[in-house]
Amino acid sequence: SQQGEEDPQALSIQEGENATMNCSYKTSINNLQWYRQNSGRGLVHLILIRSNEREKHSGRLRVTLDTSKKSSSLLITASRAADTASYFCATDEAGGGNKLTFGTGTQLKVEL
Amino acid sequence: DVKVTQSSRYLVKRTGEKVFLECVQDMDHENMFWYRQDPGLGLRLIYFSYDVKMKEKGDIPEGYSVSREKKERFSLILESASTNQTSMYLCASSLGGVGDYGYTFGSGTRLTVV
C-alpha cells in the first residue's frame, strides 16, 4: 500500500528559484525521510525528521513535518541544474520496525 | 566509501527462467530490503530481512523468494520469471535495532523479462 503521496507529481523551475514538494501520509509514524533519485539510479538519503520534530535543515534543504495534518514538505532553496531528479518521501510507520513505505515521487526539473 | 552493490545493472531473461538478483553491503547492517520500482507506482516492498536466515514478506511477495545466508548478502529469487516482473529492482540496507536510520540503496537492476 502507498503510504506517502507527493504533490506535485512534476515541477519545473528556473535555476536559482526555490522548489517545494509536499508529502501526505496516512498512519502514525516514527520518522519521515526524503530521498533523491537521479535518472535510472538508486535512491540517495537526503534527510530524516523524527515525529517529535517540526522542522529540520541540511544545507539548502529544509523539511517540515506536521503530524496533526499527516504531511511534510521539502524545500530546496536556490536550486541548481544538478538538483534535477525525482524526490521521494518515505515513512517509517509506528510499530513498523524500520520498514519504509515510499510515495510515488515528485519529478523536479531545474532549467538553466 | 560504504555501499550497497547489486550484481547487475541490466538483465534480460526469458519467461519461465529462474532469476537470481544479488545484493551485497559492506556496512555490517542488520536490515536488508528488496523493492521494485515501476512508473506511477513508486517503490513497493517485496521482502525484507532483519537478520541472517530471517525473512519477512513485504507488500508484494508473490512470485518472489529471498535468501540471506550471510549478513552482508541478500538475494532475490524469481522462481519462474514472467513479463509482469519486468521492472527496476532496488536493494537497500539499514542499521537494525531501535532508532531512526536511513537506507543506503544500491544502483538498481533493470530486469526485462521477454
Backbone of each chain as ProteinMPNN parsed JSONL, in Angstrom:
{"seq_chain_A": "SQQGEEDPQALSIQEGENATMNCSYKTSINNLQWYRQNSGRGLVHLILIRSNEREKHSGRLRVTLDTSKKSSSLLITASRAADTASYFCATDEAGGGNKLTFGTGTQLKVEL", "coords_chain_A": {"N_chain_A": [[0.856, -1.187, 0.0], [0.421, 2.303, -0.619], [1.866, 4.676, 1.297], [2.896, 7.314, 1.421], [2.093, 10.226, -0.418], [3.143, 12.244, -2.928], [3.183, 15.68, -3.871], [3.671, 18.356, -6.045], [3.252, 16.043, -8.857], [5.041, 16.569, -10.843], [7.477, 19.103, -11.388], [8.689, 22.111, -12.636], [11.25, 24.411, -12.711], [13.194, 27.489, -12.711], [16.727, 27.828, -12.589], [18.075, 28.849, -9.496], [15.688, 29.539, -8.349], [13.334, 28.62, -5.715], [12.303, 25.331, -4.743], [9.46, 23.541, -3.863], [8.167, 20.668, -2.401], [5.547, 18.471, -1.531], [4.28, 16.096, 0.843], [1.966, 13.684, 1.778], [0.654, 11.496, 4.264], [-0.68, 8.488, 5.851], [-0.781, 7.066, 8.314], [0.272, 6.783, 11.807], [3.611, 7.736, 12.534], [7.138, 6.929, 13.026], [9.285, 8.291, 11.961], [9.949, 10.465, 9.155], [11.276, 10.436, 5.939], [13.292, 11.818, 3.312], [14.25, 11.204, -0.014], [16.432, 11.261, -2.87], [16.475, 10.601, -6.351], [18.424, 10.151, -9.044], [18.13, 9.946, -12.601], [17.331, 6.678, -13.47], [18.89, 5.532, -11.508], [19.946, 4.402, -8.163], [18.362, 5.28, -4.999], [19.117, 8.122, -2.971], [19.695, 8.966, 0.333], [18.441, 11.873, 1.849], [17.486, 13.433, 4.068], [16.245, 13.083, 7.398], [13.444, 13.307, 9.471], [12.219, 13.308, 12.705], [9.275, 12.138, 14.435], [8.676, 13.808, 16.536], [9.752, 16.193, 15.856], [9.575, 19.372, 14.225], [10.731, 20.888, 12.266], [13.558, 20.789, 10.105], [16.895, 21.311, 9.017], [19.251, 21.02, 6.361], [21.951, 21.98, 4.843], [21.003, 23.314, 1.783], [18.505, 22.345, 2.055], [15.283, 22.194, 3.504], [13.112, 20.78, 5.724], [9.809, 20.247, 6.767], [7.462, 19.066, 9.173], [4.226, 18.118, 9.893], [2.476, 16.554, 12.079], [-0.143, 16.516, 12.89], [-1.597, 17.066, 10.65], [-0.662, 15.113, 9.113], [1.415, 15.475, 7.19], [4.202, 16.577, 5.177], [6.799, 18.774, 4.071], [9.265, 19.451, 1.6], [11.727, 21.721, 1.027], [13.798, 23.088, -1.355], [16.27, 25.345, -1.563], [17.469, 28.038, -3.639], [17.849, 26.646, -6.181], [19.673, 24.369, -8.324], [20.852, 23.248, -11.544], [21.828, 20.698, -11.169], [20.174, 19.691, -9.249], [18.092, 18.526, -10.495], [16.025, 15.813, -10.55], [14.236, 12.944, -9.234], [12.191, 13.075, -6.365], [11.495, 11.512, -3.337], [9.287, 10.873, -0.658], [9.35, 9.022, 2.379], [7.967, 6.904, 4.794], [8.442, 5.773, 8.086], [6.583, 3.704, 9.669], [4.854, 3.81, 12.775], [5.543, 1.213, 14.96], [6.263, -0.319, 12.847], [8.843, -1.212, 12.491], [11.286, -0.069, 11.273], [10.789, -0.252, 8.575], [10.419, 1.06, 5.554], [7.909, 2.896, 3.828], [7.294, 4.024, 0.672], [6.438, 6.947, -1.25], [5.059, 8.021, -4.436], [6.607, 9.903, -5.659], [8.092, 13.072, -6.72], [8.872, 14.647, -9.7], [11.465, 16.7, -10.353], [12.542, 19.344, -12.327], [15.138, 21.412, -13.077], [15.829, 24.229, -14.777], [18.275, 25.887, -16.82]], "CA_chain_A": [[0.0, 0.0, 0.0], [1.176, 3.544, -0.696], [1.672, 5.491, 2.474], [3.149, 8.709, 1.108], [1.705, 10.723, -1.724], [3.807, 13.516, -3.148], [2.487, 16.683, -4.665], [3.072, 17.881, -7.302], [3.925, 14.901, -9.481], [6.155, 17.11, -11.613], [7.726, 20.519, -11.096], [9.746, 22.664, -13.471], [11.589, 25.761, -12.245], [14.431, 28.054, -13.22], [17.856, 27.8, -11.657], [18.059, 29.959, -8.545], [14.393, 29.566, -7.656], [13.112, 27.606, -4.69], [11.389, 24.246, -5.116], [8.75, 22.974, -2.712], [7.435, 19.442, -2.656], [4.74, 18.1, -0.377], [4.039, 14.674, 1.042], [0.941, 13.354, 2.764], [0.684, 10.095, 4.639], [-1.973, 8.079, 6.417], [-0.757, 6.461, 9.644], [1.255, 7.333, 12.742], [4.966, 7.427, 12.076], [8.31, 7.18, 13.867], [10.011, 9.349, 11.27], [9.696, 10.626, 7.736], [12.562, 10.643, 5.269], [13.267, 12.23, 1.911], [15.296, 10.62, -0.844], [16.569, 11.757, -4.235], [16.862, 9.586, -7.32], [18.786, 10.595, -10.379], [17.501, 9.096, -13.6], [17.803, 5.311, -13.654], [19.856, 5.111, -10.484], [19.379, 4.14, -6.846], [17.949, 6.441, -4.213], [20.086, 8.658, -2.025], [19.044, 9.532, 1.519], [18.703, 13.303, 1.997], [17.225, 13.985, 5.393], [15.276, 12.358, 8.231], [12.831, 14.123, 10.521], [11.524, 12.459, 13.651], [7.871, 12.52, 14.633], [8.569, 14.876, 17.534], [10.387, 17.393, 15.315], [8.689, 20.136, 13.335], [11.488, 21.444, 11.159], [14.949, 20.379, 10.093], [17.643, 21.899, 7.91], [20.514, 20.408, 5.971], [22.427, 22.741, 3.678], [19.934, 24.042, 1.097], [17.256, 21.625, 2.269], [14.503, 22.454, 4.714], [11.981, 19.864, 5.818], [8.857, 20.478, 7.842], [6.583, 17.945, 9.461], [3.015, 18.439, 10.659], [1.873, 15.249, 12.351], [-1.602, 16.658, 13.037], [-2.133, 17.017, 9.285], [-0.007, 13.989, 8.441], [2.011, 15.995, 5.967], [5.563, 17.078, 5.246], [7.233, 19.46, 2.863], [10.697, 19.573, 1.347], [12.07, 22.948, 0.313], [15.172, 23.213, -1.84], [16.479, 26.758, -1.855], [18.48, 28.398, -4.648], [18.041, 25.388, -6.901], [20.699, 24.262, -9.367], [20.538, 22.234, -12.561], [22.185, 19.389, -10.612], [19.083, 19.222, -8.381], [17.136, 17.816, -11.332], [15.939, 14.435, -10.071], [12.961, 12.615, -8.591], [12.277, 13.153, -4.908], [10.526, 10.63, -2.711], [9.183, 10.811, 0.789], [9.196, 7.654, 2.867], [7.566, 6.928, 6.196], [8.699, 4.646, 8.978], [5.346, 3.676, 10.432], [4.96, 3.424, 14.179], [5.356, -0.226, 15.092], [6.571, -0.979, 11.583], [10.155, -1.841, 12.539], [12.261, 0.476, 10.325], [10.43, -0.682, 7.23], [9.934, 2.293, 4.954], [6.922, 2.897, 2.759], [7.624, 5.156, -0.197], [5.439, 7.538, -2.118], [5.266, 7.88, -5.875], [7.664, 10.807, -6.071], [7.949, 14.321, -7.485], [9.967, 14.851, -10.662], [11.886, 18.095, -10.389], [13.437, 19.744, -13.403], [15.673, 22.756, -12.889], [16.343, 24.661, -16.086], [19.258, 26.972, -16.781]], "C_chain_A": [[0.886, 1.229, 0.0], [0.853, 4.38, 0.525], [1.804, 6.953, 2.123], [2.694, 9.055, -0.29], [2.328, 12.084, -1.893], [2.983, 14.4, -4.069], [3.438, 17.863, -4.847], [3.782, 16.643, -7.827], [5.129, 15.359, -10.279], [6.247, 18.605, -11.372], [8.888, 20.998, -11.958], [10.0, 24.106, -13.046], [12.879, 26.221, -12.901], [15.513, 27.962, -12.15], [17.831, 29.053, -10.789], [16.745, 30.086, -7.791], [14.346, 28.484, -6.574], [12.127, 26.561, -5.191], [10.77, 23.675, -3.853], [7.958, 21.758, -3.146], [6.718, 19.039, -1.38], [4.483, 16.606, -0.357], [2.942, 14.51, 2.082], [0.999, 11.866, 3.046], [-0.526, 9.776, 5.506], [-1.925, 7.614, 7.867], [0.239, 7.18, 10.547], [2.654, 6.859, 12.345], [5.999, 7.619, 13.184], [9.129, 8.329, 13.271], [9.581, 9.402, 9.821], [11.02, 10.996, 7.091], [12.328, 11.096, 3.831], [14.491, 11.666, 1.204], [15.28, 11.282, -2.218], [16.995, 10.605, -5.132], [17.186, 10.263, -8.638], [18.356, 9.521, -11.376], [18.146, 7.717, -13.692], [18.772, 4.804, -12.616], [19.142, 4.764, -9.182], [19.027, 5.424, -6.127], [19.045, 6.834, -3.232], [19.334, 9.328, -0.881], [19.448, 10.994, 1.674], [18.597, 13.751, 3.449], [16.15, 13.156, 6.09], [14.749, 13.306, 9.285], [12.006, 13.209, 11.41], [10.116, 12.987, 13.918], [7.702, 13.635, 15.646], [9.282, 16.156, 17.102], [9.434, 18.078, 14.348], [9.427, 20.675, 12.114], [12.93, 20.988, 11.279], [15.63, 20.955, 8.861], [18.883, 21.067, 7.638], [20.971, 21.103, 4.703], [21.307, 23.555, 3.061], [18.565, 23.376, 1.263], [16.606, 22.041, 3.578], [13.281, 21.539, 4.676], [11.106, 20.279, 6.991], [7.974, 19.251, 7.986], [5.43, 18.431, 10.32], [2.278, 17.129, 10.903], [0.364, 15.346, 12.526], [-2.286, 16.593, 11.671], [-1.573, 15.845, 8.491], [0.58, 14.452, 7.102], [3.414, 16.518, 6.239], [5.853, 17.854, 3.975], [8.748, 19.493, 2.806], [10.914, 20.826, 0.513], [13.536, 22.883, -0.079], [15.363, 24.667, -2.229], [17.572, 26.938, -2.907], [18.839, 27.196, -5.511], [19.084, 25.502, -8.011], [20.283, 23.203, -10.369], [20.811, 20.829, -12.026], [21.126, 18.852, -9.652], [18.011, 18.49, -9.178], [17.169, 16.333, -10.993], [14.499, 14.172, -9.652], [13.179, 12.587, -7.092], [11.136, 12.351, -4.304], [10.487, 10.873, -1.208], [8.946, 9.352, 1.173], [8.885, 7.722, 4.353], [7.929, 5.611, 6.881], [7.513, 4.605, 9.931], [5.581, 3.221, 11.861], [4.633, 1.937, 14.317], [5.733, -1.0, 13.859], [7.973, -1.55, 11.497], [11.13, -1.386, 11.483], [12.045, -0.036, 8.921], [9.774, 0.517, 6.573], [8.902, 2.029, 3.874], [7.1, 4.177, 1.959], [6.399, 5.662, -0.946], [5.83, 7.381, -3.565], [6.233, 8.912, -6.442], [7.231, 12.061, -6.792], [9.152, 14.441, -8.403], [10.264, 16.335, -10.746], [12.838, 18.32, -11.552], [13.849, 21.186, -13.166], [16.366, 23.166, -14.173], [17.273, 25.855, -15.934], [18.652, 28.279, -17.305]], "O_chain_A": [[1.983, 1.205, 0.557], [-0.3, 4.745, 0.755], [0.941, 7.758, 2.474], [2.882, 8.283, -1.23], [2.077, 12.988, -1.097], [2.211, 13.936, -4.908], [3.979, 18.339, -3.849], [4.813, 16.244, -7.286], [6.122, 14.64, -10.386], [5.24, 19.285, -11.177], [9.943, 20.364, -12.001], [9.081, 24.925, -13.021], [13.569, 25.443, -13.56], [15.229, 28.015, -10.953], [17.599, 30.161, -11.272], [16.699, 30.676, -6.711], [15.179, 27.579, -6.521], [11.225, 26.869, -5.97], [11.472, 23.364, -2.89], [7.191, 21.796, -4.109], [7.229, 19.244, -0.279], [4.469, 15.942, -1.393], [2.988, 15.129, 3.145], [1.349, 11.071, 2.173], [-1.302, 10.665, 5.857], [-2.915, 7.747, 8.586], [0.959, 8.075, 10.105], [2.842, 5.733, 11.885], [5.779, 8.358, 14.144], [9.599, 9.214, 13.985], [8.924, 8.488, 9.323], [11.791, 11.782, 7.642], [11.301, 10.793, 3.223], [15.6, 11.651, 1.74], [14.255, 11.795, -2.667], [17.774, 9.742, -4.727], [16.321, 10.872, -9.268], [18.235, 8.345, -11.033], [19.343, 7.593, -13.954], [19.408, 3.768, -12.807], [17.916, 4.817, -9.092], [19.351, 6.519, -6.587], [19.794, 5.994, -2.734], [18.449, 10.153, -1.104], [20.632, 11.327, 1.637], [19.514, 14.372, 3.987], [15.261, 12.602, 5.444], [15.517, 14.027, 9.922], [11.189, 12.427, 10.922], [9.819, 14.152, 13.651], [6.693, 14.34, 15.626], [9.403, 17.097, 17.887], [8.589, 17.431, 13.729], [8.828, 20.893, 11.061], [13.462, 20.821, 12.376], [15.021, 21.074, 7.798], [19.483, 20.491, 8.545], [20.446, 20.848, 3.619], [20.715, 24.4, 3.733], [17.582, 23.814, 0.665], [17.265, 22.216, 4.603], [12.521, 21.535, 3.708], [11.6, 20.617, 8.067], [7.77, 18.498, 7.034], [5.635, 19.077, 11.347], [1.544, 16.65, 10.038], [-0.341, 14.356, 12.329], [-3.417, 16.122, 11.555], [-1.96, 15.613, 7.346], [0.283, 13.9, 6.043], [3.765, 16.854, 7.37], [5.235, 17.624, 2.935], [9.424, 19.555, 3.833], [10.352, 20.969, -0.573], [14.406, 22.653, 0.761], [14.688, 25.165, -3.13], [18.472, 26.109, -3.044], [19.996, 26.78, -5.562], [19.335, 26.578, -8.553], [19.447, 22.352, -10.065], [20.114, 19.879, -12.382], [21.173, 17.68, -9.278], [17.109, 17.892, -8.59], [18.201, 15.676, -11.128], [13.651, 15.063, -9.707], [14.217, 12.135, -6.609], [9.977, 12.486, -4.697], [11.523, 11.055, -0.568], [8.415, 8.563, 0.392], [9.481, 8.515, 5.082], [7.751, 4.518, 6.342], [7.447, 5.38, 10.885], [6.411, 2.348, 12.118], [3.593, 1.467, 13.857], [5.548, -2.216, 13.812], [8.288, -2.284, 10.561], [11.759, -2.226, 10.838], [12.997, -0.23, 8.165], [8.696, 0.945, 6.985], [9.006, 1.07, 3.109], [7.061, 5.278, 2.51], [5.463, 4.916, -1.234], [6.803, 6.701, -3.891], [6.637, 8.8, -7.6], [6.158, 12.118, -7.393], [10.298, 14.353, -7.964], [9.418, 17.128, -11.159], [13.808, 17.584, -11.736], [13.002, 22.074, -13.067], [17.342, 22.553, -14.604], [17.098, 26.705, -15.062], [19.335, 29.303, -17.346]]}, "seq_chain_B": "DVKVTQSSRYLVKRTGEKVFLECVQDMDHENMFWYRQDPGLGLRLIYFSYDVKMKEKGDIPEGYSVSREKKERFSLILESASTNQTSMYLCASSLGGVGDYGYTFGSGTRLTVV", "coords_chain_B": {"N_chain_B": [[34.405, 4.215, 0.956], [31.209, 3.53, 1.991], [28.887, 1.07, 0.849], [26.177, -0.335, -1.12], [25.982, -3.014, -3.204], [24.724, -4.094, -6.235], [24.511, -6.896, -8.282], [24.075, -6.806, -11.073], [23.503, -4.322, -13.563], [21.818, -4.246, -15.756], [19.575, -6.67, -16.991], [18.436, -9.334, -18.963], [15.983, -11.681, -19.283], [14.359, -14.833, -20.026], [10.892, -15.725, -20.182], [9.742, -17.838, -17.63], [12.226, -18.601, -16.743], [14.459, -19.136, -13.959], [15.479, -16.618, -11.854], [18.142, -14.885, -10.373], [18.823, -12.249, -8.266], [21.401, -10.433, -6.95], [22.602, -8.937, -3.943], [24.886, -7.08, -2.1], [26.201, -5.742, 0.879], [28.503, -3.598, 2.578], [28.508, -2.565, 5.103], [27.962, -3.734, 7.486], [25.292, -3.831, 8.179], [22.205, -4.701, 9.748], [19.633, -4.857, 8.671], [18.053, -5.61, 5.588], [16.633, -4.992, 2.354], [14.351, -5.54, -0.358], [13.043, -3.842, -3.071], [10.722, -3.106, -5.705], [10.476, -0.947, -8.496], [8.196, 0.838, -10.321], [6.881, 2.791, -13.017], [4.76, 5.402, -11.976], [3.908, 3.972, -9.799], [5.695, 4.094, -7.782], [7.969, 2.968, -5.22], [7.771, -0.367, -4.202], [7.604, -2.672, -1.584], [9.111, -5.809, -1.535], [10.354, -8.049, -0.16], [11.941, -8.328, 3.069], [14.618, -8.374, 5.478], [15.684, -8.901, 8.772], [17.806, -10.077, 9.919], [20.382, -12.574, 9.672], [19.3, -15.428, 7.931], [16.707, -14.79, 8.426], [13.533, -13.725, 7.209], [11.009, -11.611, 5.9], [7.78, -11.065, 4.581], [6.976, -8.503, 2.271], [4.932, -6.023, 0.774], [4.318, -7.016, -1.736], [4.955, -9.948, -2.244], [4.411, -12.097, -3.89], [5.416, -14.526, -6.227], [8.066, -14.22, -5.799], [11.038, -15.054, -3.929], [13.42, -15.075, -1.205], [16.811, -15.086, -0.002], [18.979, -15.223, 2.719], [21.822, -15.996, 3.699], [24.207, -15.084, 4.664], [25.237, -12.23, 6.554], [25.912, -9.997, 5.03], [24.83, -10.364, 2.521], [22.006, -10.459, 0.415], [19.677, -12.089, -1.349], [17.477, -11.964, -4.093], [14.988, -13.93, -5.522], [13.464, -14.904, -8.45], [11.183, -17.178, -9.031], [9.977, -18.284, -11.32], [10.25, -16.542, -13.945], [8.168, -13.911, -15.122], [6.531, -11.809, -17.577], [5.322, -9.658, -16.318], [6.995, -9.115, -14.283], [8.964, -7.561, -15.198], [10.906, -4.855, -14.445], [12.404, -2.244, -12.387], [14.663, -3.173, -9.971], [15.442, -2.63, -6.651], [17.814, -2.73, -4.109], [18.33, -2.331, -0.615], [19.873, -1.292, 2.477], [19.987, -1.044, 6.085], [20.802, 0.113, 9.413], [20.104, -1.919, 12.295], [17.884, -2.532, 15.108], [16.535, -0.34, 17.663], [15.779, 2.88, 16.631], [16.362, 5.755, 14.486], [16.927, 5.401, 11.311], [18.338, 5.928, 8.144], [18.12, 4.583, 4.8], [20.54, 2.874, 2.808], [20.937, 2.67, -0.58], [21.376, 0.395, -3.343], [22.497, 0.651, -6.793], [20.573, -0.337, -8.42], [18.865, -2.825, -10.423], [17.914, -3.255, -13.644], [15.531, -5.19, -14.851], [14.467, -7.077, -17.556], [11.964, -9.098, -18.753], [11.414, -11.373, -21.241]], "CA_chain_B": [[33.024, 4.672, 0.871], [30.323, 2.41, 2.236], [27.982, 0.945, -0.268], [25.376, -1.499, -1.432], [26.317, -3.388, -4.576], [23.851, -5.041, -6.91], [25.423, -7.602, -9.186], [23.883, -6.464, -12.481], [22.736, -3.106, -13.831], [20.782, -4.615, -16.714], [19.424, -8.113, -17.111], [17.332, -9.763, -19.822], [15.718, -13.102, -19.05], [13.201, -15.361, -20.728], [9.753, -16.169, -19.382], [9.897, -19.172, -17.072], [13.56, -18.799, -16.172], [14.698, -18.803, -12.556], [16.37, -15.463, -11.884], [18.747, -14.521, -9.09], [19.367, -10.897, -8.155], [22.263, -10.446, -5.775], [22.864, -7.659, -3.299], [25.899, -7.188, -1.052], [26.517, -4.476, 1.554], [29.748, -3.69, 3.339], [28.356, -1.667, 6.246], [27.572, -4.518, 8.661], [23.904, -3.519, 8.506], [21.362, -5.854, 10.057], [18.423, -4.893, 7.855], [18.178, -5.506, 4.132], [15.318, -4.847, 1.739], [14.202, -5.55, -1.81], [11.913, -3.105, -3.611], [10.655, -2.918, -7.136], [10.024, 0.397, -8.834], [7.502, 0.901, -11.597], [6.36, 4.141, -13.259], [3.445, 5.708, -11.428], [3.614, 3.166, -8.601], [6.714, 4.314, -6.764], [8.69, 1.784, -4.752], [6.95, -1.306, -3.448], [8.453, -3.59, -0.841], [8.883, -7.207, -1.881], [10.778, -8.819, 1.006], [12.988, -7.734, 3.861], [15.264, -9.288, 6.429], [16.275, -8.196, 9.911], [18.979, -10.795, 10.407], [20.74, -13.742, 8.864], [18.328, -16.52, 7.86], [15.359, -14.304, 8.685], [12.919, -13.032, 6.097], [9.632, -11.176, 6.122], [7.11, -10.634, 3.353], [6.57, -7.122, 2.15], [3.601, -5.792, 0.237], [4.084, -7.751, -2.99], [5.906, -11.056, -2.273], [4.01, -13.201, -4.777], [6.299, -14.772, -7.363], [9.447, -13.97, -5.372], [11.542, -15.569, -2.67], [14.687, -14.446, -0.852], [17.762, -15.888, 0.762], [20.013, -14.461, 3.435], [22.691, -16.957, 4.381], [25.247, -14.292, 5.327], [24.734, -10.917, 6.939], [26.16, -8.978, 4.028], [24.263, -10.724, 1.223], [20.552, -10.683, 0.396], [19.377, -12.447, -2.736], [16.07, -12.022, -4.518], [14.829, -15.012, -6.487], [12.214, -15.01, -9.204], [11.113, -18.628, -9.209], [9.648, -18.528, -12.725], [10.071, -15.152, -14.372], [7.047, -13.581, -16.015], [6.709, -10.479, -18.165], [4.893, -8.608, -15.38], [8.079, -8.858, -13.335], [9.861, -6.573, -15.798], [10.885, -3.736, -13.518], [13.669, -1.863, -11.752], [14.745, -3.767, -8.64], [16.349, -1.865, -5.804], [18.185, -3.316, -2.829], [18.737, -1.319, 0.357], [20.2, -1.799, 3.797], [19.983, -0.054, 7.151], [21.131, -0.401, 10.73], [18.987, -2.542, 12.988], [17.606, -2.075, 16.449], [15.651, 0.81, 17.84], [16.435, 4.117, 16.225], [15.918, 6.378, 13.246], [18.005, 5.163, 10.368], [18.046, 5.982, 6.724], [18.54, 3.456, 3.995], [21.523, 3.017, 1.737], [20.452, 1.905, -1.725], [22.219, 0.045, -4.475], [22.234, 1.399, -8.03], [19.41, -0.905, -9.09], [18.963, -3.758, -11.541], [16.757, -3.14, -14.537], [15.251, -6.531, -15.369], [13.472, -7.226, -18.619], [11.579, -10.494, -18.995], [10.846, -11.435, -22.6]], "C_chain_B": [[32.096, 3.466, 1.011], [29.314, 2.295, 1.117], [27.208, -0.349, -0.268], [25.6, -1.79, -2.913], [25.334, -4.413, -5.096], [24.615, -5.607, -8.096], [25.276, -7.184, -10.642], [23.134, -5.154, -12.598], [21.575, -3.39, -14.759], [20.785, -6.134, -16.863], [18.246, -8.394, -18.025], [17.186, -11.264, -19.649], [14.469, -13.53, -19.811], [12.119, -15.787, -19.737], [9.992, -17.606, -18.921], [11.255, -19.447, -16.458], [13.556, -18.505, -14.686], [15.781, -17.728, -12.529], [16.856, -15.147, -10.482], [19.278, -13.091, -9.187], [20.133, -10.832, -6.839], [22.506, -9.032, -5.252], [23.846, -7.876, -2.152], [26.144, -5.811, -0.457], [27.726, -4.668, 2.456], [29.706, -2.84, 4.601], [27.993, -2.393, 7.534], [26.153, -4.179, 9.126], [23.112, -4.792, 8.778], [20.213, -5.994, 9.056], [18.743, -4.792, 6.373], [16.804, -5.644, 3.507], [15.421, -5.003, 0.219], [12.909, -4.821, -2.172], [11.907, -3.268, -5.129], [10.037, -1.552, -7.407], [9.437, 0.389, -10.229], [6.915, 2.301, -11.781], [4.949, 4.317, -12.702], [3.098, 4.959, -10.158], [4.632, 3.386, -7.493], [7.461, 3.03, -6.433], [7.753, 0.921, -3.927], [7.848, -2.38, -2.849], [8.096, -5.036, -1.159], [9.15, -8.113, -0.674], [11.794, -8.001, 1.791], [13.483, -8.728, 4.889], [15.903, -8.477, 7.53], [17.534, -8.88, 10.422], [19.239, -11.964, 9.472], [19.664, -14.815, 9.038], [16.913, -16.082, 8.223], [14.828, -13.61, 7.448], [11.469, -12.725, 6.446], [9.039, -10.756, 4.784], [6.794, -9.152, 3.416], [5.167, -7.035, 1.584], [3.282, -6.622, -0.996], [5.038, -8.941, -3.111], [5.612, -12.139, -3.308], [4.946, -13.302, -5.984], [7.77, -14.594, -7.046], [9.771, -14.789, -4.123], [12.887, -14.897, -2.416], [15.542, -15.425, -0.073], [18.75, -14.96, 1.439], [20.807, -15.428, 4.311], [23.826, -16.262, 5.122], [24.724, -12.883, 5.557], [24.839, -9.916, 5.796], [25.434, -9.226, 2.701], [22.775, -11.063, 1.328], [20.157, -10.898, -1.049], [17.881, -12.473, -2.966], [15.967, -13.043, -5.639], [13.457, -14.923, -7.138], [12.106, -16.461, -9.633], [10.853, -19.014, -10.665], [9.272, -17.175, -13.324], [8.885, -15.001, -15.323], [7.214, -12.142, -16.497], [6.273, -9.368, -17.216], [5.9, -8.377, -14.253], [9.185, -7.999, -13.964], [9.762, -5.302, -14.972], [12.307, -3.339, -13.144], [13.637, -2.429, -10.338], [15.831, -3.051, -7.836], [16.561, -2.575, -4.478], [18.619, -2.192, -1.898], [19.102, -1.995, 1.665], [20.129, -0.671, 4.811], [20.431, -0.717, 8.451], [19.896, -1.002, 11.366], [18.768, -1.943, 14.355], [16.699, -0.87, 16.475], [16.398, 2.073, 17.449], [15.907, 4.599, 14.9], [17.058, 6.304, 12.238], [17.517, 5.305, 8.949], [18.544, 4.734, 6.03], [19.706, 3.866, 3.089], [21.089, 2.094, 0.611], [21.58, 1.509, -2.662], [21.78, 0.832, -5.708], [21.063, 0.837, -8.82], [19.769, -1.889, -10.192], [17.707, -3.612, -12.384], [16.573, -4.478, -15.229], [14.173, -6.465, -16.44], [13.224, -8.713, -18.829], [10.863, -10.559, -20.342], [10.201, -12.805, -22.859]], "O_chain_B": [[32.188, 2.505, 0.247], [28.928, 3.293, 0.508], [27.512, -1.303, 0.449], [25.427, -0.917, -3.763], [25.13, -5.464, -4.489], [25.286, -4.874, -8.822], [26.258, -7.205, -11.384], [22.22, -4.894, -11.816], [20.482, -2.852, -14.585], [21.831, -6.784, -16.862], [17.187, -7.781, -17.893], [18.137, -12.023, -19.841], [13.636, -12.706, -20.187], [12.409, -16.161, -18.6], [10.388, -18.471, -19.703], [11.42, -20.424, -15.728], [12.742, -17.715, -14.206], [16.856, -17.898, -13.102], [16.08, -15.142, -9.526], [20.074, -12.767, -10.068], [19.601, -11.13, -5.769], [22.6, -8.072, -6.016], [23.649, -8.766, -1.325], [26.28, -4.828, -1.185], [27.945, -5.741, 3.018], [30.75, -2.437, 5.114], [27.742, -1.757, 8.557], [25.853, -4.234, 10.318], [23.315, -5.82, 8.132], [19.863, -7.101, 8.646], [19.588, -4.001, 5.955], [15.924, -6.317, 4.043], [16.427, -4.652, -0.397], [11.834, -5.132, -1.66], [12.937, -3.53, -5.75], [9.193, -1.069, -6.653], [10.088, -0.011, -11.194], [6.497, 2.929, -10.809], [4.067, 3.489, -12.928], [2.103, 5.273, -9.505], [4.44, 2.908, -6.375], [7.569, 2.125, -7.26], [7.031, 1.417, -3.062], [8.729, -2.923, -3.515], [6.936, -5.439, -1.067], [8.268, -8.849, -0.231], [12.429, -7.096, 1.25], [12.87, -9.765, 5.139], [16.583, -7.485, 7.268], [18.249, -8.329, 11.26], [18.427, -12.292, 8.606], [19.188, -15.069, 10.145], [16.013, -16.918, 8.318], [15.587, -12.975, 6.715], [10.805, -13.463, 7.175], [9.725, -10.16, 3.953], [6.403, -8.618, 4.453], [4.314, -7.872, 1.879], [2.116, -6.902, -1.275], [5.871, -8.944, -4.016], [6.455, -12.995, -3.575], [5.227, -12.314, -6.663], [8.626, -14.789, -7.908], [8.879, -15.164, -3.363], [13.432, -14.231, -3.296], [15.068, -16.44, 0.439], [19.287, -14.038, 0.824], [20.503, -15.64, 5.484], [24.348, -16.795, 6.102], [23.858, -12.409, 4.822], [23.953, -9.08, 5.616], [25.437, -8.348, 1.838], [22.345, -11.829, 2.189], [20.285, -9.996, -1.878], [17.117, -12.951, -2.127], [16.755, -13.027, -6.585], [12.43, -14.874, -6.461], [12.853, -16.918, -10.498], [11.447, -19.964, -11.175], [8.129, -16.728, -13.222], [8.641, -15.836, -16.193], [7.948, -11.357, -15.896], [6.791, -8.254, -17.293], [5.679, -7.541, -13.377], [10.213, -7.745, -13.337], [8.68, -4.736, -14.813], [13.278, -3.994, -13.524], [12.688, -2.189, -9.592], [16.968, -2.894, -8.282], [15.605, -2.971, -3.811], [19.211, -1.209, -2.343], [18.695, -3.126, 1.93], [20.2, 0.505, 4.456], [20.438, -1.942, 8.571], [18.772, -0.64, 11.02], [19.402, -0.952, 14.717], [16.168, -0.438, 15.451], [17.523, 2.3, 17.892], [15.096, 3.928, 14.263], [18.028, 7.058, 12.316], [16.424, 4.861, 8.599], [19.291, 3.938, 6.599], [19.835, 5.018, 2.673], [20.896, 0.895, 0.812], [22.599, 2.192, -2.763], [20.807, 1.586, -5.662], [20.607, 1.457, -9.781], [20.83, -1.8, -10.81], [16.59, -3.815, -11.908], [17.366, -4.854, -16.093], [13.112, -5.872, -16.245], [14.155, -9.486, -19.053], [9.848, -9.896, -20.557], [9.672, -13.043, -23.945]]}, "name": "protein", "num_of_chains": 2, "seq": "SQQGEEDPQALSIQEGENATMNCSYKTSINNLQWYRQNSGRGLVHLILIRSNEREKHSGRLRVTLDTSKKSSSLLITASRAADTASYFCATDEAGGGNKLTFGTGTQLKVELDVKVTQSSRYLVKRTGEKVFLECVQDMDHENMFWYRQDPGLGLRLIYFSYDVKMKEKGDIPEGYSVSREKKERFSLILESASTNQTSMYLCASSLGGVGDYGYTFGSGTRLTVV"}
